[in-house]
């Protein structure tokens, strides 16, 4: 069995310890906002892509029924 790897306790000391509006490590937390925005944009893009694919499939089915 492998022994656990010890982690230095300074690991949990983040780069910015300042608080903003009661949020500790505010700069560290707020710096994740761009990742949230890009992730949301990706979800919207994938939803639109799926909707377009469904529309194309349904349109193809309707065209086959008309023939």
Secondary structure, DSSP 8 states (H G I E B T S, - for coil): --------GGGGS-S----BTTBTTHHHHHTTHHHHHHHHHHHHHHHHHHHHHHHHHHHHHHHHHH-
